[in-house]
Amino acid sequence: MIEKNQKVYSKEEVERSTLDYFGGDKLACDVWIDKYCLKDSNSNLFELNPDDMHLRLAREIARIEVNYVNPLSEDKIYSLLKNFKRIVPQGGSMTGVGNDFQIAHYLIVLLLVKIIQQILIVEF
């Protein structure tokens, strides 16, 4: 969840930190910043590197987990996500989970999925 006073990072800060995170891999750095780094419609960057993204994902997943028996803790979820070692989320998840800037986008996607399902039921 986005906090009102959340730090905004400069493009240079994010590039430097992300390039270091990926061990100098410029392509991985650029792709992560362009596609998965948390940003708003003004392109303000709210995550310094993928580690921040993993923390966001873990926080949001843990928020839902508490509704179930034997929920995983945020720390446990984070340990599974960290450094893409155990779990590599699908691209849409990395972008959308815990991203308050894209709620409308996900509602539209869900609506489209329902429409497509109905079309497939009628055609078959």
VOGU-3710 file (C-alpha; in Angstrom, 3 decimals, decimal comma):
1> mieknqkvys> 0,000/0,000/0,000  1,332/3,452/-0,908  1,864/5,841/1,975  1,282/9,577/1,520  4,828/10,493/2,529  6,528/7,663/0,670  9,996/8,566/-0,580  10,359/9,372/-4,253  13,690/8,338/-5,755  15,439/9,987/-8,666
11> keeverstld> 15,956/7,970/-11,844  19,714/8,108/-11,224  19,365/6,712/-7,680  17,184/3,860/-8,907  19,457/3,077/-11,859  22,561/3,005/-9,655  20,973/0,790/-6,987  19,254/-1,535/-9,458  22,369/-1,918/-11,593  24,246/-2,915/-8,430
21> yfggdklacd> 21,424/-5,323/-7,472  21,691/-7,073/-10,853  25,488/-7,199/-10,758  25,965/-4,700/-13,570  23,394/-6,233/-15,947  22,128/-3,100/-17,715  19,341/-4,907/-19,585  17,911/-6,432/-16,387  18,206/-3,029/-14,714  16,386/-1,199/-17,515
31> vwidkyclkd> 13,627/-3,808/-17,792  12,982/-3,791/-14,050  12,805/0,005/-13,893  10,606/0,306/-16,991  8,194/-2,529/-16,221  8,168/-3,446/-12,534  9,422/-0,575/-10,384  6,547/1,000/-8,453  5,698/4,327/-10,061  2,749/6,642/-10,413
41> snsnlfelnp> 1,241/8,209/-13,539  3,822/11,008/-13,323  6,663/8,448/-13,450  7,708/9,154/-9,858  9,743/6,134/-8,707  8,878/4,704/-5,274  11,209/1,680/-5,187  14,989/1,811/-5,175  15,581/-1,733/-6,452  13,884/-5,151/-6,692
51> ddmhlrlare> 14,431/-5,720/-2,980  11,912/-2,927/-2,296  9,501/-4,638/-4,696  9,919/-7,950/-2,837  9,145/-6,166/0,433  5,991/-4,654/-1,141  4,872/-8,056/-2,428  5,561/-9,761/0,905  3,670/-7,056/2,820  0,606/-7,365/0,608
61> iarievnyvn> 0,593/-11,172/0,510  0,970/-11,289/4,318  -1,987/-8,906/4,621  -4,156/-11,503/2,863  -2,525/-14,514/4,564  -3,852/-13,517/8,001  -7,316/-14,501/6,800  -6,271/-18,172/6,588  -5,268/-20,890/9,020  -1,490/-21,032/9,639
71> plsedkiysl> -0,680/-17,855/7,737  2,849/-17,230/6,503  4,526/-14,214/8,072  5,704/-11,240/6,041  9,300/-12,207/6,874  8,795/-15,777/5,635  7,157/-14,603/2,418  9,932/-12,070/1,884  12,576/-14,783/2,367  10,927/-16,810/-0,408
81> lknfkrivpq> 10,817/-13,836/-2,788  14,185/-12,227/-1,975  16,691/-12,179/-4,837  14,273/-14,204/-7,024  15,722/-17,360/-5,391  12,654/-19,468/-4,523  9,703/-17,712/-6,152  9,752/-15,593/-9,303  6,386/-13,835/-9,564  4,743/-13,398/-12,939
91> ggsmtgvgnd> 5,283/-9,914/-14,420  1,782/-8,600/-13,773  2,073/-9,601/-10,133  5,379/-7,784/-9,710  3,783/-4,665/-11,138  0,343/-4,820/-9,583  0,416/-6,446/-6,143  0,346/-3,704/-3,535  0,277/-1,027/-6,236  -2,483/1,448/-5,427
101> fqiahylivl> -1,735/3,321/-8,636  -3,091/0,459/-10,781  -6,341/-0,523/-9,103  -8,430/0,628/-12,065  -6,168/-1,263/-14,449  -6,701/-4,529/-12,578  -10,452/-4,024/-12,389  -10,510/-3,566/-16,161  -8,427/-6,711/-16,637  -10,792/-8,691/-14,392
111> llvkiiqqil> -13,777/-7,381/-16,322  -12,167/-8,391/-19,615  -11,419/-11,874/-18,289  -15,080/-12,304/-17,288  -16,245/-11,116/-20,721  -13,868/-13,501/-22,481  -15,039/-16,378/-20,286  -18,650/-15,642/-21,206  -17,798/-15,500/-24,915  -16,014/-18,853/-24,701
121> ivef> -18,998/-20,428/-22,899  -21,432/-19,169/-25,567  -19,224/-20,281/-28,496  -18,701/-23,804/-27,183
//
